[in-house]
Amino acid sequence: MSEGAGNIMELSRQHKARLRRLSVGLLSVWLATGITQGFAGEKEAKGMQSIQFRKVIDLSHVIAPTIPLWPHDPPVVFNTVATQEKDGYYLRSFSMGEHSATHINAPNSFHADGVGIDAYKPESLVRPAVVIDVSSQAQANPDYVISVQDIRNWEQKHGRIAKDSVVLLHTGWQNYWNDPKRFFNADDKGGLHFPGLGSDTAAFLVNERHIAGVGTDTHGADPGQDTVYATNSLVLAKNGIILECLTNLDQLPAKGTTLVIGLLRLKDGSGSPASVMAFAP
């Protein structure tokens, strides 16, 4: 091979190396500044949206047979059906209630004509979120009912809750997850005692702030003493989002977070275990 040809090949290798470094650099910038939702056409990027974040926080509990279960709900059961030694691979089956662990409720769980969880559109599962911290109030009073005044107090500090937000209720109940008895806090008659959103507050958020939904670190968006599930019924009547048994809400800022909610598309499901990721600034 001639010296000239060798020089050309060396230049080509250097050019390819520079292109690789440039590509990696551009990808790093893209990932650092946000996740682009969809790809624009060649002529315009109108309508593109991005998620700006510095950290990703998992708001979902690990699913295990020992998790707290709503009274009379089916247990979480894992069965080994294949092993590496016998079958060359490891596989389990599992069964659980649709409203166990970190989960999302569907409208048909409270409304006979409501849709199942498989009907939720993917774009409805990516939402901005705000965090209302009532952990000190809930610590003092397990039956604490989050009021409209609590919402107004939050807005005085952080501004009006934006339309289509998911309102996350940080009650501190995630700290009791590994103690099912404490998590439900049942009395001698079976009544449950944990904090939640008052029905008038839910109506205010849905009708006045036009929120997308509610999430909480307890096992119910409604207070434990509410046996008619008013908040669930109201939010789900609008095909909204109800997330229950969340965790790590104490790691989120009051506003600026984007939620990405993953679910199992169970046919006509009344809900589904959920993987909830928070993209926080």
N, C-alpha and C positions, 0 to 999 in steps of 0.2 A: 504494500500500500504506500502511495506517495506521501511526502510530507504535507502537501496541500490538502489531500483528502483527510489525513489524520487531524489537521487543524480544524477542518469543517466539522468532523464528527465530534471533536472536543467542544467546539462552539455550540453544536446542537445539544450536547449533554448539559452544558452550562445553561442554555436557554430553557430546557425542560425543567432543570432544577429550580430556576428562578420562577417559572410558571407554577411549579408545585408549591413553593414557598408563598407565592402570592395568593394561590387558591386557599391554602391553609389559613393565611392571615385574614382573608375576606370572610371565610367561614367563621373564624373566631370572633370577628367583629359582629357578624350577624347573630351568633348565639349570645354574645354579651349584651346586645341591645334589645333582643326580643325574639319571640317566636312568631314568624309571619304566618298569618292565617290565610291559606290559599296562595295561588300564584297569579300574578297579573298577566294579561295578554300582552302582545308585543307593542301595541299602540298606546295602551294606557294602564295605569296602576290604580285607577279610581276604585274606591271601595275596599282597598286593602286595609287590614287591621293588624296590629301587633300587640304583643304582651310585653311590657317593660318590667324587668325583674332583676333582682340581685341574688335571690335565694329561692329555692323550692322547698316547701315544707309539706310533709305527708300528714294529712289530717285524719288518717284512717287507723283504726286499731288492728292489730294482728288477730285473725280469726282462729280460735282454738276452742276445744270442748269446755273449757273452764270460764268462758266469758259470761258476763251477766245476761240473763235471759228474761224477757218479759214473762210474768206469771202465766203458766200453762202453754207457753210457746214450745215448739219441738226442740230437742237438744241438737247441738252441733256434733255430728258423727263423721269420723273418717274411717274408711275401710281400705286396707291394702288389697289390690286386685292383681298386681303384678310386681315381681321382684327382679332385681338385676341377676341374682343367682339362678333363678328358675326360668325367667322369661327374657333376660337380656336388657330389661329396662324396668324402671320404677314407676308405678302408677297407683293412684288412689281414687276412690270415689268419695264424695262427701254429700251430706244432706244437712239442711238447716232451714229455719224459717226465713221468709222473705224480708222480715223486719228485725233481723238480728244482726249484731255487730254494727259497725258503721254502715248506715244504709240510707236509701232514699225511698220515700213513700210515693205511691202512685194515686191518682184521683179515684180509681175504682176501689181503693181500700176504704173509702168513706162515702162514696157516691155510686149508687147502683148503675148510673149511666155514664160513669167516668171512664176514661181511657186507661189501658194498662201501661206498665212501664216501658213496654216495647214501642209505644207510640211517641215517646219523647224525641224531638228532633235534636240532632247533634249540636246545632248552634245554640240551643236553649241550655246546654250544659256547660257553657263557657260564660261566666258572669263575673262582674266586679263584686267585691264584697266589702262590707264594713263590719267592725267588731264592736259590740256593745259590752263593756266589762261591768258585770254586776256581781263579781265574785265576792266582794266584801259584804254586800247585802245578803247574798245567799248563804255565806258563812254564818251570819248572825241569825238568819231566818230561812230554814230549808224550804219553807212554803212560799218564798218570796215570789210575788207576781210582778213581772216587768211592766211598768206603766208607760202611758203616753208621756208623762213628765220625764221619765228616764230617757226617752228618745229625744225630747226637746233639750234636755241637759246636754246630751251628746252633741246635738246639732249646734248648740251655742259654742262649743269648743272646736268642732270639726267641720261645720257647714252642713247644709241640707243634704240628706241622703239622696243620692242620685237615683233616677229611674232605672229599673231593671237590676238593682243591686240585690244580692243575697245578704240578709242581716244575720250575722253570726252572734249567738248569745254565749258569751264566756262567763259561765257560772262557777267555774272551778271544780265541777263535778267529775272531770276527767281524772282527778286525783284519786277517786274512789273506784276506778275501773277494776282494779284487782281485788276488790272486796265487794262481791255482788250484794251482800246483805246491806252494806252501807250505801251502795250505789242506788238501790231502790228505796231504802229507808222506810220499810213498811211498818205500820203499827200493828197492834194486836188483832185488829179487825181486818187487816189486809190492805188498808189504805196506804197509798204511796205518798211520800213526802220528798219532793224535789222541786226546784224553781222552774218557772216557765213564763211564756208570754201570755199576758191577759188577752181575752177575746176583744176587748175594746182597743187594745194596742195593736193587735193583729189587723183589725178593721182600719185603723188609722194608717198603718203602713201599706196595706193593700190599696185602699181607696184614695188616700191623700199623697202617699209617696210612690205609689205604683211600683212596689218592689217585685222582684222576681221570685223571692222565696225567703225561707228562714232556715237557719241551721243552729244546732245546739250540741253541747257536750253531755247533756243528759239523755235519757232514753225517750224523751218526748218534748216536742216543741210546746205542748201545753203543760201547765203545772201538774204535778202528780195528783193533786186533789180534783182536777177537772176530769170527770168521767164521761163527758160528752165530746171531748176532743175538739173544742170550738176552733182553735187556731188551725189545726190540721184541716178541718172541714172547710174553713174559709179560704185558706191559701190554695188547697187542692181544687176547690170549685173553679178557680181561675187557671187550672193546669199549671200551678206554680210548683216550686221546689220545696220539699221538706227534707232536710238532712238531720239525722239523729245519731247520737253516740260518736260525735266527732272528738278529736283530741288535738293537742298542741295549739289550741286557740290562744294560749298565753304568749306564743311566739310571733303572733301577727300584729302589725300596726293597726291603729284604729281605722285607717282607710288606705286605699291604694293597692290592695291585693286583688288578684284575679284568680277565681276558682276554675279548675278544670275537673269535671265530675265524670268518672268512668262508672259504668254499670253493666250488669248482665241483661241482655235483651230477652228476658223471659216472656214467652207468649202469654199475654193477658195477665202479667204479673202484678200483684198488689204492691210490689216494691222490689228492691234488689239490694244485696250487699253492694257497697260502693267503695271505689277508690277515689278519694278526694285530694287533689293536689292544689296547694296554694302557691302561686307565683307572687312573691312579696317584694316590694321595693327595698 
